[in-house]
Amino acid sequence: MGVKDTFKKVALAAVFMAGFVVVCWLAQRNIKNDVERSVFIIILSAVILGYVLYKIFSGSIAKHRHAADEKVKSDIGAEEAQARYIARLEERLQKLSAKLSSASLKLETEIASRPTDQRKLQERVKHLNCFYGLSKLVNTPKITLEQILQKTTGLIRNAYCYPDITSTRITLDGVQYKTDNFQKSELSQCAPINVRGEKAGAVEVYYFGKQLQGDESPLLEEEQDLLDAVAQRLGALTERKRAGEKLELFRNLIDPSNDCIFVIEPEWGRILDTNYRACESLGYTRQELLDLTVKDIEESITDDSAWQEHVKELKLQGNIIIQGQLKRKNATTFFVETSLKLVSQAKKDYIIAITRDITERKYAEQVQAELIQELKDFAYIVSHDLKAPLRGIKTLADWISGDYADKLDEQGKEQLDLLLKRVERMHNLIDGVLQYSRVGRITEEKVQVDLNELIPNVIDMVAAPENITITVENEMPVIECEQTRVMQVFENLLSNAIKYMDKPQGQIKIGCVEEDGFWKFSVADNGPGIEEQHFEKIFRIFQTLSARDEFESTGIGLTVIKKIVELYGGKVWLESKVGEGSTFFFTLPKQREEVADAKLQANIAC
Amino acid sequence: MQNSKPILLVEDDDVDVMTVKRALADLRVGNPLVHSANGEEALSYLTEQGNPKPCLILLDLNMPKMNGVELLKAIKADKMLKTIPVVVLTTSRSERDVTEIFENGVAGYVVKPADYKKFVEAIRTINLYWALSELPSRE
């Protein structure tokens, strides 16, 4: 404590004292005027003064005490205290330096690890960029798989630490996609591309830079992970893309197909999908068609129950073919044949309907029917019209040979005879053609015919010469047929057997057995027999095996038999041995066959 | 025939006409024979005033211009003509023809035999029948 401080304090005390006196003086002066205020000022001044004085004196008292202590300590054991103090200080110092070193260590580590993290972060970003790039590629409209694969090679390369000295190659189904800097090297990573569970290719990455110092590889584990992930994505993408392409190809192919194709829901016949051809044929847009049901476009399906009938049959058979008429938007119709197939997918039933425009076929059928009719008419009219002049020739030849018998010499008579014979043959031929054209064209009512009665009648009709015996070998059935036709068959067979009989004792046997739902009839003779090479020929029209002058034959009889028998759904054939005889067989169904019946009906309709 | 009215033969085939004439001559049928070569000719003969109405018409079916069925329909539609018996004399054996002809009120349907002798027999039968059968008398 110096002189300066004491002076300062004395000065301060003097100033305050002066201040107090001034305040008191002011208070005293004012007391008369305002007592309360004066008192307040005095009290306030006293308080302030008191505080200041206290401050001044307490400071100097403490200083005096401290000095006294020190004097005592140094007196008692200054050295001991000093040692303790130093130890305490050292202890503190130690603690502080430990803290400091740990902090600096932490700092060092932090400083040391910062570049690694930053690098890792950069790599992460690269990897993410690779994935983002791939996603972007995939979502590019109209991009092909090939384009994606080619661009992915660059994406992968850029995702690696050292893109400049890294090359990438993607192989898929033998086709390679490479970065432009592609070269192989020993340092590489590879990941397989699996499509539908089978290896279809691979993604390879080659590092062709210098070896890094130490054991460190320039290709990181994380990069292998990236490669695996990319390869996996490419595999899935290929699968999807190919399925999509196939679907698109299929769609493109079925759209312009010749046939209208519909996918139909079975219950109400709603149209679920259709191809372009259907829209075009029907004059609807695809969207319009998808709002319709089968009832709206098919004439024959007028209500739900009609559709249900088809579905019922379809469920029974799996697939059916129906003919009908499709209705266009403009209400016109066209003939179609529709093949319906029931298919199940994911436990739901669908119907695939493939509809073919058969307008042309229908037209052709109509033309064909007309042609057939024309041909039938032609055969009839021609033969009819041929007959008239022929009859005239015959009549005139008859008159000449009668009226001028005495004027003709032998040669003239012979020639007229030949003329009449030719006329007779011509007449028979025309009759044969008429008969043939009549089979199936003209039908009579089918009746129950007892062949046990009919055949003897036929035998009477054919009037076999005495040297030929005709026998019925067994009990004949009762059949439902057109009597005239069956008579014709037996008559023609018997007259052939009689006509060609070359044995002095001719034998003709008629038999019948039941076989596989058919009656098998046979007419066997012991005539000359027929060589096997002629078996087919003899059933053709106008085919005969002998000279016409030897046997008067038109070559129509067997043709008529064949036509009649086949019309009834049966067959006709023969067995024969030259010199021993022939047996002609024909079958007739026991039950009237619906097919044959339909055929007959069709013939009537013609 | 019961009377001397003519027989009208509607036929386009000359040989057939000769055949009918010859057969009638052979059978000594005294009725005159009027010949028309087709339906039109026959109809104009039938509707011509002053021509004697025939007692029988022998009608061929296949003819040019107006065929037998058309003529038959025309005759049956005409009050003055429909009582005249018409016998079809044809080569046609078609069942449809026969039905159609009878539906149009024909009196008979005879298929011309190819053989002259049989033809004469057919004409004889026709002649006998119409000699026996009563005929409506209009005049």
Interface residues (C-beta under 8 A of the other chain):
Chain A: Y380 H384 D385 K387 A388 P389 L390 R391 G392 K394 T395 L396 D398 W399 H427 L434 I442
Chain B: D13 D14 V15 D16 M18 T19 R22 N62 T91 S92 R93 S94 E95 R96 K112 A114 D115 Y116 F119
